[in-house]
Amino acid sequence: MNITASILASALVVTLAHPCFAQNERKDAGSPGAQVSSIESVRTAYREGRDKDVLIMVERALIEVSAAGDLGMKAAELYFWKGSALRRLGRYDESLIALDHARTLGFNGPELYLERSLANKTLGNSQESQQDFQEAEKRFPDDPEKRDLYLKHWKWDAMEQPRFQLWLAPQAGWDSNVIGLDPNTPLVQNKVNFDSYYAGAYLDTKYFLVQNQHQLLWLEEQFMGRDYPQEQDVSFLDNVLSIAGRQPLLESLDVELRGSWEEAFLRDTGHFRTQRTIAPALLYQAFRDVQVRLWGDWTDASYYESVPDAQKRDGTLTRVGVTLAIDLGRAWVACPYGFYNKANTTGSDYDAHGWEFGLQMTSPEYAGFKVLALVNYGEEDYSNPNSLTGFVTKRIDRPFGATLTVTFKQVEKWLGYAPTVSVGYVRHTSNITDFNYSRWTPQIEVSLGVLSF
């Protein structure tokens, strides 16, 4: 068991004094002695680490409370102990199911969300784990002594988190219609279909300047390089340096602000683009299982290509959008999103406004695999007649995309890293032929935690 698991498991022993458990004790006092004995024996077995015994005893106790016609908080607590024992036995998916059952029956204390956080963290569901931890913090008891016990464990856990993290993800794949860094322009040399294998890597370096239960402030550098042996002119390097922070405003409302600077280079033409971005966001826990992210970003871009005046893309792009994170239960997560964008550029060809909607679904782990599916559709309406049509026709694009990603979680448990295989498809429909294309991008990637301290 790692340090995090040990700390939070210890916290669960403390929570036996939580009002939720005290309420169960008062109810049991008027119930048949067998029921009191059953629940008490389950608690004792859990404290003593006899997790397999806990599972057997819970099933027996559930039969007893069912026969007594009391499937309220007694059954809810029993399912909680079942989920906790399953998590300690390494049966994480089953643990989440039992904990969700406990929550459905009315068990809603911080210890349940601590257990869910641990199970999701081990399964690699970092977003869900963080959400569960935030829910646990909201439910800390008002009693100062008990609250301090929770906070002590939480702070200790936070202090153990690495301040510096370095991740490397080698990539290899095939692109059926190579566009490189330039999805919004005519294809290279006006070829509608050309393909290439590729190899590359993604590097993410993050350093936390502030990291506690209330604030986060970090520096991050993201680097991506990709080489297309059959289409060298679109091989590229892309580097983004960011600073971002998060601060709570209210109990269920956080504010986030990010600033970034990007420099991108193409192999043949050299310096391709500079982008400066400011991106604020509000994160609101609207319901227990729904988080709303209201976001916006403003980007000032400079391009260093030699093109006719009408095709100059220097200018600004503004976007506003909303993203939902919905816990569907049993480790299923749905993330629908939508945004509106507006571009103001030097050249008349790229003044535009548009929108996009999409849905991302994440599955629990099944048979050692975890699946992510994403679909999106949008429209981009350009303000002026396009230069490629002799300034006669206004351009309208309607892109559709879909991506399926499978992560090999069982391999991660064996080797400490998780390879992923993804297949992406884009159908970029436009009323102007030069911007009309389809694209397939199968890829394999391995994410490696290279260094942390």
matplotlib code that plots the C-alpha trace (Angstrom):
import matplotlib.pyplot as plt

x = [0.0, 1.4, 1.7, -1.5, -3.5, -2.1, -2.9, -6.5, -7.1, -6.0, -8.4, -11.3, -10.7, -11.0, -14.3, -16.1, -16.9, -18.4, -22.1, -23.2, -21.9, -23.2, -26.6, -26.3, -25.4, -28.5, -30.7, -29.1, -29.7, -33.4, -32.9, -32.5, -29.2, -28.1, -28.2, -26.1, -23.6, -23.4, -22.6, -20.2, -18.4, -18.0, -16.5, -14.1, -13.0, -12.3, -10.2, -8.3, -7.6, -9.6, -11.0, -12.1, -14.0, -15.6, -17.0, -18.6, -19.9, -21.4, -23.4, -24.7, -25.6, -27.4, -29.6, -30.4, -31.3, -33.3, -35.3, -35.9, -37.2, -34.5, -32.5, -31.7, -28.6, -27.7, -27.5, -25.8, -23.0, -22.6, -22.1, -19.5, -17.5, -17.8, -16.5, -13.6, -12.6, -12.8, -10.5, -7.9, -8.1, -7.3, -10.7, -11.2, -14.0, -16.1, -15.2, -16.6, -19.9, -20.3, -19.5, -22.0, -24.6, -23.9, -24.2, -27.5, -28.9, -27.9, -24.4, -22.8, -20.0, -16.4, -15.0, -17.0, -15.5, -12.0, -12.4, -13.8, -10.8, -8.4, -10.0, -10.2, -6.6, -5.4, -7.5, -5.9, -9.0, -7.2, -10.1, -12.6, -10.2, -9.7, -13.5, -14.1, -11.4, -13.0, -16.4, -14.8, -13.4, -16.8, -18.2, -15.6, -17.4, -17.9, -16.3, -12.9, -11.1, -12.5, -12.0, -8.4, -7.9, -9.1, -7.1, -4.0, -4.2, -5.1, -2.2, 0.2, -0.9, -0.6, 2.9, 3.9, 2.8, 5.8, 6.4, 8.2, 6.9, 8.3, 6.4, 7.5, 5.2, 6.8, 4.4, 4.3, 1.5, 0.2, -1.6, -3.7, -3.7, -0.9, -1.6, 0.9, 0.3, -1.9, -5.4, -7.0, -5.2, -5.1, -3.2, 0.5, 1.0, -2.7, -2.7, -6.0, -4.7, -1.1, 0.0, 3.0, 4.1, 5.3, 7.3, 7.4, 7.2, 5.3, 7.1, 5.3, 7.2, 5.3, 6.5, 4.2, 5.1, 2.1, 0.3, -2.1, -5.7, -6.8, -4.5, -2.5, 0.1, 2.3, 4.6, 4.3, 6.3, 4.8, 6.9, 5.9, 7.9, 6.8, 8.7, 6.9, 9.5, 7.4, 6.3, 9.2, 7.9, 5.3, 7.5, 7.3, 8.4, 5.9, 6.7, 4.2, 5.3, 2.4, 1.8, -1.5, -3.2, -6.4, -8.1, -11.4, -14.0, -16.8, -17.3, -18.3, -16.7, -13.1, -11.4, -8.6, -6.3, -3.7, -1.3, 0.8, 3.4, 3.8, 6.6, 6.2, 8.6, 8.3, 11.3, 11.4, 10.3, 11.7, 9.8, 6.1, 4.0, 4.0, 0.9, 0.2, -2.9, -4.8, -7.4, -9.7, -12.1, -14.7, -15.2, -18.6, -19.8, -23.4, -24.5, -22.9, -22.1, -21.9, -19.0, -19.4, -16.5, -17.1, -14.1, -12.7, -9.4, -8.0, -5.1, -2.9, -1.1, 1.8, 2.7, 6.0, 4.9, 5.2, 1.6, -0.6, -2.1, -5.6, -4.2, -2.3, -3.5, -1.9, -4.6, -6.7, -8.9, -11.4, -13.4, -15.9, -17.4, -18.7, -17.6, -19.5, -18.0, -20.8, -20.2, -22.6, -21.8, -19.7, -16.7, -18.4, -17.8, -19.4, -18.0, -20.1, -18.8, -19.5, -17.8, -18.2, -15.2, -14.4, -11.3, -10.1, -7.1, -5.0, -6.0, -9.6, -9.6, -9.5, -12.0, -14.6, -16.9, -18.0, -19.0, -18.3, -20.1, -18.6, -19.0, -16.3, -17.1, -14.7, -15.3, -14.3, -11.6, -12.8, -10.6, -7.5, -8.6, -9.9, -11.7, -12.2, -14.4, -14.8, -17.0, -17.3, -19.0, -18.8, -19.2, -16.9, -18.5, -16.0, -16.8, -15.4, -15.1, -12.1, -9.0, -8.8, -12.1, -11.1, -13.0, -16.3, -17.4, -17.4, -16.0, -18.0, -16.4, -18.3, -15.7, -16.7, -14.3, -14.2, -11.5, -11.4, -8.6, -7.9, -5.5, -3.8, -4.3, -3.2, 0.2, 0.5, 0.0, 2.8, 5.3, 4.4, 3.4, 0.3, 0.5, -2.5, -3.8, -6.0, -7.7, -8.8, -11.0, -11.7, -14.1, -13.5, -16.3, -16.0, -17.8, -14.3, -12.5, -9.1, -10.3, -12.2, -10.5, -10.8, -8.2, -7.4, -4.7, -4.1, -1.4, 0.3, 1.7, 3.4, 3.2, 6.3, 6.7, 10.4, 11.1, 9.3, 10.5]
y = [0.0, 3.4, 6.4, 8.0, 4.8, 4.4, 8.0, 7.9, 4.4, 5.7, 8.6, 6.1, 4.8, 8.3, 8.8, 6.2, 9.2, 11.0, 12.0, 9.7, 6.7, 8.1, 8.2, 4.5, 3.6, 5.3, 3.5, 0.2, 0.6, 0.0, -2.8, -6.6, -7.5, -9.5, -6.5, -4.4, -7.3, -7.7, -4.1, -3.8, -7.0, -5.6, -2.4, -4.4, -6.7, -3.7, -2.0, -5.2, -5.5, -8.7, -7.5, -10.9, -11.5, -8.1, -9.1, -12.3, -10.5, -7.7, -10.2, -11.8, -8.5, -7.3, -10.4, -9.5, -5.8, -6.8, -9.3, -6.6, -4.3, -1.7, -1.0, 2.6, 3.8, 0.4, -1.1, 2.1, 1.8, -1.9, -1.2, 1.5, -1.1, -3.5, -0.9, 0.0, -3.6, -4.3, -1.3, -2.6, -6.0, -4.3, -4.8, -1.2, -1.3, -3.4, -1.0, 1.9, 0.0, -0.8, 2.8, 4.1, 1.8, 3.2, 6.7, 5.9, 4.6, 7.8, 7.4, 10.7, 11.3, 12.4, 8.9, 7.6, 10.3, 9.6, 5.9, 6.8, 9.2, 6.4, 3.9, 6.3, 7.4, 3.9, 3.3, 6.4, 8.5, 11.6, 14.1, 11.9, 11.4, 15.1, 15.7, 13.1, 14.6, 18.0, 16.5, 14.9, 18.2, 19.9, 17.3, 17.5, 17.8, 21.1, 20.0, 21.6, 18.6, 16.2, 18.6, 19.1, 15.4, 15.3, 18.4, 16.9, 13.8, 15.9, 18.3, 15.5, 13.8, 17.1, 17.6, 14.2, 15.1, 15.9, 19.5, 18.7, 16.2, 15.2, 13.1, 11.8, 10.2, 8.7, 8.5, 6.6, 6.5, 7.1, 10.2, 9.6, 13.3, 15.2, 18.8, 19.1, 22.3, 23.8, 22.4, 25.7, 26.2, 24.6, 21.4, 21.5, 22.0, 21.8, 18.0, 16.8, 13.3, 12.6, 10.4, 9.6, 7.5, 9.6, 9.4, 11.9, 12.7, 14.8, 16.1, 17.7, 19.4, 20.8, 22.6, 23.6, 26.9, 26.7, 23.5, 23.3, 22.5, 26.0, 27.3, 25.9, 27.8, 26.0, 26.5, 24.1, 23.5, 21.3, 20.3, 18.3, 17.2, 15.1, 13.9, 12.8, 10.9, 11.0, 14.6, 16.4, 19.9, 19.6, 18.1, 20.4, 21.4, 23.1, 24.5, 26.0, 27.7, 28.4, 29.7, 28.8, 29.1, 28.1, 29.8, 29.1, 31.9, 30.1, 26.7, 25.2, 27.8, 28.1, 30.5, 29.6, 31.7, 30.6, 32.5, 30.9, 31.6, 29.3, 29.1, 26.7, 25.8, 23.9, 22.0, 23.6, 27.2, 27.7, 29.9, 29.3, 30.9, 32.7, 32.7, 34.5, 33.4, 34.5, 32.0, 32.5, 29.9, 29.3, 25.9, 25.3, 22.2, 22.6, 19.2, 16.4, 14.6, 17.6, 20.1, 23.0, 24.8, 28.2, 29.2, 31.7, 32.4, 35.2, 34.5, 37.0, 35.2, 36.2, 34.1, 34.3, 32.9, 34.6, 34.7, 37.2, 40.0, 38.4, 35.2, 36.8, 35.2, 37.6, 38.7, 37.6, 34.6, 34.8, 31.8, 31.3, 27.9, 25.6, 22.1, 19.7, 16.8, 14.4, 11.4, 8.8, 6.3, 3.1, 5.1, 6.3, 10.0, 12.1, 15.5, 17.4, 20.8, 23.6, 26.9, 30.0, 31.6, 34.8, 35.6, 39.1, 38.9, 41.1, 39.3, 39.2, 35.4, 34.5, 36.8, 34.3, 33.2, 29.7, 27.1, 23.6, 21.0, 17.7, 14.8, 12.8, 9.6, 7.8, 4.2, 2.3, -0.3, -3.5, -6.6, -4.4, -1.8, 1.8, 3.4, 7.1, 8.2, 11.7, 13.1, 16.7, 18.8, 22.4, 25.2, 28.1, 30.9, 33.3, 36.9, 37.8, 36.2, 34.0, 34.9, 31.4, 31.9, 35.3, 36.9, 35.6, 32.9, 33.1, 30.1, 27.9, 24.8, 22.1, 19.8, 16.5, 14.5, 11.3, 9.6, 6.3, 5.7, 2.5, 2.6, -0.7, -0.3, -3.9, -3.2, -0.1, -2.3, -4.6, -2.2, 1.2, 2.9, 2.6, 2.3, 3.7, 3.0, 5.6, 6.1, 9.5, 10.5, 14.0, 14.9, 18.6, 19.6, 23.0, 24.7, 25.5, 22.4, 23.4, 23.1, 19.9, 16.8, 13.6, 12.3, 9.1, 9.1, 5.8, 6.2, 4.3, 6.2, 5.3, 7.7, 7.5, 9.3, 10.0, 12.1, 13.6, 15.0]
z = [0.0, -0.9, 1.4, 0.1, 0.7, 4.2, 5.1, 3.9, 5.3, 8.7, 8.3, 7.9, 11.4, 12.8, 11.0, 13.1, 15.3, 12.4, 13.0, 10.2, 12.1, 15.4, 13.8, 12.8, 16.4, 17.7, 15.2, 15.9, 19.7, 19.1, 16.6, 17.3, 18.8, 15.9, 13.6, 16.0, 16.3, 12.6, 11.8, 14.8, 13.7, 10.2, 11.6, 13.8, 11.0, 8.8, 11.5, 11.9, 8.2, 7.6, 4.3, 3.0, 6.2, 5.8, 2.4, 3.9, 6.9, 4.9, 2.8, 5.9, 7.5, 4.4, 4.6, 8.2, 7.6, 4.5, 6.6, 9.2, 6.4, 7.1, 3.9, 4.8, 6.5, 7.8, 4.4, 3.1, 5.7, 4.9, 1.2, 2.3, 4.2, 1.3, -1.1, 1.2, 1.6, -2.1, -2.7, -0.3, -2.0, -5.3, -6.9, -7.8, -10.3, -7.9, -5.1, -7.1, -7.7, -4.0, -3.0, -5.5, -4.1, -0.6, -1.9, -3.6, -0.3, 1.5, 2.7, 1.9, 4.3, 3.5, 4.1, 1.1, -1.2, 0.2, -0.8, -4.2, -4.7, -3.9, -6.2, -9.1, -8.5, -8.8, -11.9, -13.5, -13.4, -12.2, -12.9, -11.1, -8.2, -7.7, -7.9, -5.2, -3.0, -3.3, -2.4, 0.7, 1.8, 1.5, 3.9, 6.7, 10.1, 11.8, 15.0, 15.0, 16.5, 13.9, 11.1, 12.0, 11.9, 8.3, 7.3, 8.9, 6.7, 3.6, 4.1, 4.7, 1.5, -0.4, 0.8, -0.5, -4.0, -6.3, -7.1, -10.3, -12.9, -16.2, -18.7, -22.0, -24.6, -27.7, -30.7, -33.9, -36.5, -40.0, -41.4, -44.5, -45.4, -43.8, -42.7, -39.9, -37.9, -40.6, -40.5, -41.6, -44.9, -48.4, -48.4, -49.4, -53.1, -53.6, -53.3, -51.9, -50.8, -49.6, -46.7, -44.6, -41.6, -38.7, -35.5, -32.8, -29.1, -26.6, -23.5, -20.6, -17.7, -14.8, -11.6, -8.8, -7.3, -4.8, -4.0, -1.0, -0.3, -1.4, -4.1, -7.1, -9.1, -11.6, -14.6, -17.5, -20.7, -23.4, -26.4, -29.4, -32.4, -35.4, -38.4, -41.6, -43.7, -46.9, -46.5, -44.9, -45.7, -42.9, -40.2, -37.2, -33.7, -31.3, -27.9, -25.4, -22.1, -19.6, -16.2, -14.6, -11.2, -9.4, -6.4, -4.7, -4.6, -2.9, -1.4, -4.8, -7.2, -8.3, -10.6, -12.9, -15.1, -17.6, -19.8, -22.5, -25.2, -28.2, -30.8, -33.7, -36.5, -39.8, -41.1, -44.5, -43.8, -40.3, -37.8, -38.6, -35.8, -32.4, -30.3, -27.0, -25.1, -22.0, -20.7, -17.7, -16.4, -13.7, -12.3, -10.6, -8.8, -9.8, -8.4, -6.6, -9.9, -12.3, -12.6, -15.0, -16.5, -18.1, -20.0, -22.5, -24.3, -26.3, -28.6, -30.5, -33.3, -35.6, -38.7, -40.6, -43.9, -47.3, -48.6, -50.6, -48.4, -48.4, -46.9, -44.0, -40.7, -38.2, -35.7, -32.8, -32.1, -29.2, -27.9, -25.1, -24.2, -21.6, -20.6, -18.3, -16.4, -15.5, -13.3, -14.6, -11.9, -12.0, -13.3, -16.5, -17.2, -19.9, -20.9, -23.4, -24.5, -26.8, -27.8, -30.0, -31.7, -33.7, -35.7, -36.7, -39.0, -41.2, -44.4, -45.5, -46.1, -42.4, -40.8, -39.5, -36.7, -35.9, -33.3, -32.3, -30.1, -28.9, -26.5, -24.8, -23.0, -20.7, -19.6, -16.5, -16.8, -18.4, -18.7, -18.4, -21.0, -20.6, -23.5, -24.4, -27.3, -28.7, -31.4, -32.5, -35.2, -36.0, -38.6, -39.6, -41.5, -43.2, -43.5, -46.9, -50.4, -50.6, -52.7, -54.1, -55.9, -57.3, -54.4, -55.6, -53.0, -49.2, -47.6, -45.2, -43.5, -41.6, -39.9, -38.3, -36.2, -34.1, -32.1, -30.3, -27.7, -25.9, -22.9, -21.8, -18.0, -17.3, -18.9, -16.6, -13.5, -14.7, -16.1, -14.6, -17.9, -20.1, -23.9, -25.8, -29.3, -31.0, -34.3, -35.4, -38.3, -39.7, -42.5, -43.3, -45.6, -47.4, -50.2, -51.7, -53.0, -51.8, -48.2, -48.6, -47.3, -45.2, -42.8, -40.8, -38.1, -36.3, -33.6, -30.8, -27.8, -24.6, -21.6, -19.4, -16.0, -16.4, -13.3, -10.3, -7.0]

ax = plt.figure().add_subplot(projection="3d")
ax.plot(x, y, z, "-o")
ax.set_aspect("equal")
plt.show()
